[in-house]
Amino acid sequence: MKFDYRPDVDGLRAIAVIAVILFHFGVPGFRGGFVGVDIFFVISGYLITRLLVAEGRELSLIEFYGRRMRRILPAMLMVITLSLAAGWFLLLPGDYSSLGRSAAFSAAGLGNYYFLWNTGYFDREATLLPLLHLWSLGVEEQFYLVWPALLMAASRLTRGRQSPTIAAICLVAVASFSIALHLVAVDPKQAFYGPFSRAWELALGGLLVFVPLVGRRITSEAFGLLGLCLIAGSIIWLSASQPFPGLSALAPVIGAVLLIWPRSHSMVGAALSSRPLRFTGKISYSLYLWHWPILVFFRHYAGGVMPTAVEGSVLVAAAWMMAYLSWRFVEEPLHRLRAPPLRTLMAGATAALAVGLSGDSIFEAGGITSRIPKEAEAMRSLDVMWDWQCPQLIKIDELGSTFCAFGARWDKARHRGIVWGDSHAEHMAPLLDVVGQREDTGFILYRACPAALGEGVHRNNPKEPTYQEDCASSRKSAVALLARRSDIDIVVLASAWTTLANTDLVADDGRQADKVQLVRDGLQSLIKEIDTRDRRIGIIGQVPGSGVDLTFCAAMRESSILRRCSTEIDSKVILTAWAPMVTALKSLAEQARVFFVDPLKGMCPDGRCVAYVNDEMIYRDGSHLRRNLTPATNDALARMMGLYPAIGSTQSRISAAASD
């Protein structure tokens, strides 16, 4: 059935895709541009529901899904296929393997679940995943599976009356919005990627099919202006750090609803119907598909950094050109194709299966490691670079759990210690393992929140709603353990201290203190609790980190992977940024009889921080050391940092104190 064309809706599509692109390219003033996806959801809900309701009892699910396949699959599968081809030349095996698996999920309409399950702290930064943007298509495709059946059932059971259908849509919208509010509070990532917390946006778009036409000119103008203001305000003032899609999603969604609401002529509608916006709206689907992999592959080529303004302009122009070609030669011809629905379904399913299997074969092959020489295989993936075989597993009854032990054997060691901290304590484990073996000291790894948090100081972390409670609990457990276990005579605190001071730290008593001072205060209060005459406490400063992933560039030295970058570290920036925390920790060490290990002293000789030791790239990413370094390199790094004299001299002092 043919519908009246609404050029203003194409204009709204253009605003949505432009907002998303400018957000992704980091253009100032568009930090909330991600709401463009929510606008797309509202538009999709409206158009699909209008189509389904118009067909009514004549609705054929086979024909509906055939049309959806012609609309969505061809351009998407082409982008996935060409991304797999580009990954051969630009991605290390681990990243290529991840691309292959995400391609398989996306081809099956499950991209949102792949990224829900495979984006986390230790995974590749989400903004460097070439197919990340396909999560939104996964949500839409899952919506399309359920929505036609729901509307068809409502229409047939109520003999075509609209009221029960409207009630069903309202029920879906309310239930989905309630789920979104709940998940934003307890599981923000699930809320973002999950279809159940996004369905209300599509449902509100569907509800617009049943609303009356706005006939009065003044009301029409008011709706249009208010809708534009809500969307513009969301783009300007929202940010990716805020929980979404909860209450903050109401503004852009309601804005889109007000702009789509059928109305008589208005100035806003005329502006949205302008030729440039209308044409951009027509190619918006292909533009959305292409802009992201073009940006991400450029960042891989450039060593992870964002493009400059000039480079960004060229990339956007390239995305626009690819979008036009895709629309002109893929979308439009197949959209006009009038093949039998069943044949369309079979062809679409076959094509999706072929692309999905291609991606999965890349995943099963581990990203095809034969593309790189043996020398680069140790850096082939984030998982491999973090892999370290824990020497022992020890049950600590007081904590009711099993922990990794390293260094000297725990049951035979002359001294026992606990290494307490976040992932920066984890990456110190291989180094302390070689030190502990020489110094007859066994360590256990207590992977928890930074030791500065949990009592008097906490961190607001919207992405982890229970973070404050978890930190308080982990600190309380560790303090209780140390109170009972006098045989644990050394405590080593290691975390990303400088990075922590750049997060949203808050003093429990409301003090407006410098963030560096808050970290110092949190550590000082802990030291007072756990210090004893026969126990020594040490703090390991944060390892210098480049802030960008140097393995991108290190791979170029060992393989034919395309890169335009350097493995040089901007030492001046690091030494300047780290200085306040180093000063604070040094002063705390002097005041509280705590030994302090400053990695900067050995790792940045003469003001130049090293990235290679024993000809091995020592970094896993922008801030962590690799844990799969050779024993010789771990030993060299430990000496470089000064861990041997710190642990060894500490044990000597403890032994002397015990004999006294």
N, C-alpha and C positions, 0 to 999 in steps of 0.2 A: 504494500500500500504506500502511496506517495504522500508525503507530508509537506506542509508549508515550510519552506526554508526559513530559518531564523539566522540572519547574518550576525545579529548581536551575540548569539551564542558562540559563533566562531570567533568573534572579537574577544569574548571572555576567555575562550581557549587560549588565544594569543597572550592575554595578560597572564594567565596561569603558567604557560610554558616560559615566557620571558622572565617571570619572577623566579622560577626554578633555576633557570640557566644562570641568571645573575647571582643568585645565592651560591650555586655550586662554584662559580668562578671567583667568589670572594669579593664581589663588588660592594664597596661601602654603601650602607643604607638599605641593603637587602638581606639582612641577617635572618629575617623571617620568611624569606622567599620559598622555603620548603612547603608553605601552605598552598602553593600552586597545585600540589598533588591532591589536596583536599577539595580544591575547586574542581579539578578533573573528576573526582568521585561524584560530586553533586551533579555535574553535567551528565556524566554517564548514567547515573540513576534516573535522571529526567528523561533522557533520550530513549533509553531501553524500555522504561515503563510506558512511555508514550507509544512506542512501537507495539508492545505487547497488548496494551489496553485497546488500541485501535483494531488489532486483529481479532481480539475477543475469542469467540467460539471457533473461529476459523484458524486459530493459532496452531501451527505445526512446529513441534519442538525440533524436529529434524531440520526444517527449513530455517528456524531461528538460529540453531547452532551452526548451520552451514554458513549463514551470513556473518556470524561472529567470527568464524574461522577465516573467511575471506577478508574480514576487516582487520583482524589482529595478527594472525600467524605469519603471513608472507613477509612483511617488513621486519617483524621481530626475529623470525628465523634467519633472515638474511644478516641482521646485525649480529646475532649470536655466532653464525658461521664465520663471518669476517673477523669477529673478535677472537675466535679460536685460531684463525690463521695469523692474526697479528701477534697473538700470545707466543707463537712459535719463535718469533724473532726478538720479543721484548721481555718475556717473563722467565724467571728462574723456575726450575722444576716444581718447587713447592707451590708457587703462585700459579703456575700453569695447571697443576693438578687441581687446585682450588677452583680455577676458572672452568675446567672441564666438568667438575661436579656441579657447580652453580649453573652451567649451561644445561646440563641434564635435567636439573630440577626446574629451571625456568621454561624449558621446552615442554615440560609436563604441566605447566601452570602452577608450580609449587615453589616459585622463586622466593616468596616471602618466608616460607618455612626453612628453606636453606639458610637464609641470612639470619633468621631468628636463632637457629641452632649453631651457626658457625661465625658469629661475630662476637668477640669477647676480648678481654684484656690481653690475652696472649696470642690472639689471632692477628693476621694482617690488618692494619688500620682499615676500617670499613670504607673510607674514602679512596682507597686504592684498589677496590674490587671492581673490575670492569663492568660487571653485570648487576651491580647492586640496585640500580634504578628499576630493574624488572620486578622488584618486590611488589610494586604497586599494581602491575599487570596481573600478578598472582592473586592479589586481593580481588580485583575485578573479575577474573575468570572464575574464581570460587563463588562469587556473588551470582554470576550468570548461571551457574549450575543449579542454584536453589530458587532464584527469584522467579523465573518463568513458571515453574511448577506451583509456587505459592500463589501467584496471581491467577493462574489457570484454575486452580482448585477453588479459590475464593469466588471467581466469576461463575463457575459452573454450579457450585453449591448454593449460591445466592441468586441464581437465574439472572445474572447480568446486573443486579443492583450494585450501585457504587458504594453505598454506606459501609457494608461489611468489608469490602476491599480496602477502603480508607482506614477502617478500624484495624485491620490486619497490618497495614503498613505502619500505622502509628505504634502498634504493639511492638513490631520489629525495631522501630527507631528507639523507643523508650528502653527496651530490653538491651539493645546494643550499646546505647549511651551509658546505661547503668554499668554494663560490663567494662566499658572504657574507663569510667571513673574509678571502678574498683581496681582494675589492672594498673592504671597509672600510679596508684598508691602502693601496690604491692609488687608489681612486676612490669616496670615501664617498657622494657624491650618487647615483651609479649603484647602490651597495649599498642605499641607502634606498628608491629608487623602483622598482628593477628587479624583475620577477617571479621571476627565477632565484635571487636572493638572499633571497627571501621564501617560496619554495615549501616550504622545510623546515618552516615553522611550520604551514602547512596540512596537510602530509604527516603531521606528528606527531599532529595532530588526527585524521586519517584512520586512523592506526595504532591509536587507542583503540577502534575498532570490533572489533578482533580480540583485545583483551586479556581475560583472565578477570575475572569479577566478584569484587570484593573482598568476601568474606563475613564476615570477622571484624570485629567492632565496633571493637576497639582499633586495627586497621590502618586501617579506614575513617576513624576520627576523626583518626588521625595524618596520613593523606594530606590530609584537609581542612584541618587546622590549618597544616601545612607549606605547602600551596598558597596559603592566604591570606597567610601570612607572606612568602612569596616575592613575591607580587604587591604587597602593601603596602610591602615594602622597596624594590621597584623604583620604585614611585610616589614614594616619599619621597626616595630617594638618587640615582636616576639623573637625568641632566639632558640637555637637547637638545644641549649642547656635546660630549658624548661620542660616539665612533664607534658607529654603530648601523645595522643589526642584526648585531653580531658576538657576542663572548662575553657582552657585557652583556645581550643579548636572551634568553639562556638562562633567567635567573631568572623573568621574567614568563611565558615560554612554558611552562616546566616547571611553574610554579605553576598555570597554566590546565589543563595536562594532568592534574595531580593532582586538581584539582577536578572535572573532567569524567569521570575514570576511573569506570566503572560500579561502584557499591558498594551495600552495604546501608544502612539508615537511619543517619544521623549528625547530630550537632548542627549542624555546618557546613552540611550539606545542607538541614536544616530552616530555618536562618537565611536561606539563599539562596532558599528557597522561600516566604519571607514575602510577603504580598500586595503591599506597596508595591514591593518589588524585582521581584517577578514581573510586575507590571503595567508598571513602567518598562522591564523587559526586552522586553515585547511591543511597546512603541512605540520601542524603542532604535534601530531602523533609521531611522525618520522623525526621531527626535530627533537622531541623528548628522547626517542630511542638512540639517536646518534650523538647528541652533545656529550653524554656522560662517558662512554668508552673513549671518545676522542680525547677528552680531558685526562682521563685516568691513564691511558697509554702514553700520553705526553709526559705525565708526571713520572711514570716508570722510566721513561727514556731520560728524563732530566734529574733522576736521582731522588724522586719523591717530592721535590719542591713544587710550589704553585707557579704557574706561568706569570711572566711579567705582563704589564698592561698591553704592550704591543703583541706579545705572544698570545695572550688571551683573546685579543681582537681577531687575530689570524685564525685561531682555533674555532671561535664562534662563527666566523665567516665560512670555515670549512664545514662545520656542522650544518649550517644553513644550506650550503650547496648540496651536501649529501642528502639532507632532508628533502630538498626539492627534487633531486633525481629519484630518490626512493618513492616519493609521492607520485611523481609523473610517470615513472616506468614500472612501479610495482603496485602501489596502493590502488591507483585509479584504474588501470587495466583489469585487475582482478576484482575490483569492486563492481565494475560493469559486467563482469563475466556472468553469464546466466547458465551455469552448469547445473545438472540435477543435484538436489541437496545431499542425497546419500553419497553420490560420487565425490562431492566437495568434502564431506566429512571423512571419507576414506582417504582421499588425497592429502588432506590436512593432517590427519592422524599419522599417515605414513611419513610425511615430511618431518613432523615433530619427532617421531620415533627415530628417524635416521639422524637428525641433529642431536637428539638426546643420547643416542648410543655412541655417537662420535665423541661427545663430551665425556661420557662415562668411560670410554676406552682410554682417553687421556688421563683421567683420574686413576684408573686401574693400573696404568703404566707409570704412575708416580710422577706425572708431568714430563715423561720421556727424558730421563737423565742422560741418554746418549747424546743429547744436544750440547752437553757441556763436558769438558775434560775432567779427568779424575781429580785434579787439583782443586776444582771448584765444588765437588760433590758435598763436602762438609758444610757448605753454605747453601745447599739446594732448597732448604725450606726452613721456616721458623721453628717447626717441631724438631727437626734434626739439630738445629743450632741450640735448642734448649734441652736436648736429650742428655741426661747424665744418670748413670746407673747408681742408685743409692747403695752404698756398701753394706748397710745393715738396717734392719727394721726393729725398733725397740718399743715394747709396750711400756707406757708410763701409766701406772695404775692411778696416780693422783689426778691425771687428766682424762683417764678412761679412754685412751686412744693409742694408736701406734704411730710412731714418729721415725723419720729418717735419721740415722746416726752415722757419723763419719769421723775421720781422723783416726785416733787410736781406738781399739776395740772398747766399747762402752763398759763391758764387764771387767776388763783388765786394766783400763787406763788409770794412770796415777792421778790425773785431774779430769773432772767432768765439767762440761760447759753447755750453755744453751745459746743458740744464735736466734735472736728474736727480731722479727721484722716482716716487711712485705716482700715483694718480688726481688728487691735489692738485697735482702738477706739470702734469698734462694740462689742468686747468681754468685754469691760469695762462698757458697758451700764447697764447690770443687777446690777453691783456693785454700780454704780452711781445712779441707781434708788433707792436703799435702803438708800443711803446717802442723796440724794435730798429730799426724803420724810421727813427725820428727820430735815434737815437743811432748809426746806421751800424753796427749789430751784428746779426749773423746767429746764430740759435740752432738747435740740433737738440734734439728731445725724446727723452730716454732714459727710456722708461717701464719701470721696474723696481721692485724692492723699495725701501723707504725706505733712503736712503744710510747710515743709522746701523747697519744690519744687515749681517751677512755676515762680519765679522771681529771676534771678541771678544764680540759680542752677537748673539743670535738670538732668534727668536720661535717658540714652540711653536704650531703651527696645525694641529689635528687634521683640519680640513676640506681641507687641502692637504698631504698627506703628504710631498711633496718640497719644501716651502716653504723649509726651511733650506738645502738644497743649491742651490736656485735662487737664493736671495739671495747665497750665497757666490760662485756662478758669475757673477752679474750684476755684483757689485762687482769681482771680479777682472778681468773684461773691461773695465770702465770705467777702472779704475786703469791697466791696460796701455795702453789707448788714450791716456790723458792723458800717460803717460810718453813715448809716441812722438810725440805731436802738440803741439809747442810753439806752433803757431798757434792752438790753442784756449786763449785767454787769459782766459776767464771761465767759472767753474763756478757754477751756481745750484742749490742744493739745496732742494727744496720737497716737503713731505709733510704728512700729518695727524699732526704731532708729538705733540700732546696726546692724541689718540685712540690713537696707538701706545703711549704710556706707560700706557694702561689695558688693554693686552693682556698676554698671558703672556710677558713678556720674561725672558730668562735670560742671565747672564754665562757665557761659555764656561769661565772659570776657577773658577766656582762661587761668586763673590763674592755676598753677600747685600746688594745695593745697592738704593737707591730707584730705581723705574722711570724717573723723570725723569733721574736721574743716569746710568742706563744709556744712555739716548738720547744724552745729552751726551757720554758716554765714546765711544760708537760714532762719533759725528761727529768728535770730536777726533782719534781715531786715523786716520780717513780724511783729514782735513785735513792731517795730518803727511805722509801718503803722496803727496798730489797737489799740495801747495803748491810753487810755484817763485817765483823773484824777479819774473818777468814775468807771473805769473798771479794774478788775484784770485778769491777764493771768497766766495760770498754764501749766506746762509740766509734763506729767506722763511718767516716764521712761519705757523702754521695760520690760515686765514681763519675768523672767527667763524661758527659754525653753530648754528642754533636747536635741532638735535637732532630736530626734527619737520619734516615736509614742508610748507613754507609755501605751495607752489603749490596745495595743496588749497584754501586759503582765498583766495589771490590770484585764483583762477578765479571766485570768487563776486563779486568787484568788477567783473568784465567780462562775466559771463554769468548765466544763470538756474540754474546748477548749485546744488543745495541744499547749504548749508554752515552749520555753527554753530561759528564759530571766528574767530580774528583773525590778522592778519599781523604782529603785534607780536612782537619777539624779547625773551626774558627776558635782558636785557643783564647784570643783576647776576650771574646764575648763570654766564654765559659768562666774564665778566671774572674771577670768582673761580676758576673751573676752569682757565682758561688761564694764570693768573698764574705758577704754579711753572715751567711750561715756558718762558714768556717770559723770566723771570729767568735761567733756566739758559742759554738761547740767547744772551741779551745778554752774560752773563759770558764765554761761550765766544768770542763775537765780539771782545770787548775783549782777551782773552788771545791769540787766534790771528790777529790782524789780518784778521778776517773782517767783511764788512759784513752787517748784519742788518736786514731789513725786517720791521717789526711791523705787520701789517694792522690790528690792534686800534686803533692810534693814530688812523688816519684814518677807519676804518669805525665806530668807536664814540665819536664826539665827545661830550663831556660825559656820558660813561657810558651813552649810548644807542646801541645798534648799529642801523645802517640796514638795511632790507630792500629799499628802492626807491632807484634812482639814475636820474635823468632820467625818472622816472615808469615805470621798468621794474622788475619784480620780478627781482632779481639771482640768486636761488637756484634751483637745479634740484631739490634735495631737502634733507635735513636738514643737509648739510655741504658740498655742492659748489656752486660758482657755475655759472650757465648759461653755455654756450659759444656760444649763438646770440644773444647780446646785440648791439645795434647798435654800430658802430665808435665812435660818440660816447660811448656808455655805457662801453665798454671803456677808452677814453681817460680818462674821468672817474674810473673805478675805479682805473686805474693811478696817476693823480695823487693820488687819495685815499690810496692805500697808501704812496705815496712811492717808486714804482718808477723814475720819471724821474731824480730826483737820485741814487738809489742806483746805477743802471746808468751814468748819465752821468758822475758824479763818479768812479766807479770807473775808467771808461775814461780819464779825464783823468790819473789817478794812474798807470795802466799806461803810457800814452804817455810820461809824464814819466820813469818808471823806464827805459823802453826807450831814450829819448834819452840818459839819463845813461850 
